């Protein structure tokens, strides 16, 4: 199982360990990959990234976001807190899938 990806950002390939990714956010034909101390903007789709990350601890929470389940600090009112950032949980289908995956982590 792959533990990292290479992301091309501004002509440079960066090795990003999956455990370091906080979340991904989409903007048209680009995806922002947020890690603790920086962000990378890559030319790809959320669907492509979702497929690459689905066997890891990532979950799509809306059309625009995929979160690393291990990095979630708090969930309240369909909003996820990851560090200083907030990510919304989208519509009914995304909410249902997210809360199903969350059950795997509940005690």
N, C-alpha and C positions, 0 to 999 in steps of 0.2 A: 504494500500500500504506500503510495506517495505521501511524503510528509512535508513537501514544499512545492512551490510553483515558481516559475520564472515569469516575471512581469516586465514587459517592455514599456518604459515610461520615458518620454522625451529622448528616444533613441538609445537608451541604456537598459540592458537586461539586469533586473534585480532579483536575487534569490529571496523569496519570502516563505518563511516557515508557516505552515497552516496554523500551528498553535499560536502564532503571533498575531494573526488576523483578528481584529475586533468585529468588523462588519464590512459589508460591501453595499455601495449605493449606486444606482444607475442615473445616468444623464444622457439621454438619447442613445448614441452608438458607443458610449463610453461607460466604463465601470470604475468607480473610485474604490480602491482597496485601502481601508483604514487599519493601520497598525498603531501601536502605542505612541510612537514618537514621530510618525510621518504618514503620508498618504501617497498612493500611487494611482495615476490615472491611465487606464489601459483601454485600447480599442478592442472591445469584445461586447458580448451581450450578457444579460443576466441569466438567460436560459442556458447559455454555454457554461457560465461559471457555476450555476446551480447543479448541472450534470457532473461537473468535475468535483464538486464538494459534497454531493449528496451522501456519499459513503462515510463522510467524516461527521463531525459534530456541528454541522451548519444547518440552518433552517431558513427558508424563505418566509418572510413575514409580510411582504407586500410586493406589488409590482416593482417597487424601487429598492427593496432592501433584502439582504440575506445576512443573518447574524450568526456568530459563533456562539453556540449555546453555553460553552464553558466560560465565556467572558461576560455574561449577563450579570449585572449587579442587583437589579430590582425590576419588577414588573408591576405596573399599577395602571388601571384604567386604559388598557390596550396600548400602553406605552412602555417601551423597554429602555432601561437606563444601562448604558455601558460606559463606564468612566464618566466623563463630563458630557457625553453625547446622549441624545435621545433618539430612539427609532420608533416609529409608529407601527403598530400591527394593523395591517390593511383590512380589506373586506372580509366577508363571511367565510369564503373558502380558505384564505390565508390564515384567518384566526383559528378556524377549526383544525387545520393542519399543524399550526404552531402549538396549540394547546394539547393536541394528541402527542406531539413529540415531547412537550414539557412533562407529560405524565411519566415518561421514562426516567426523568430526573427527580421527580417528587419523592419525598419520604413521608 
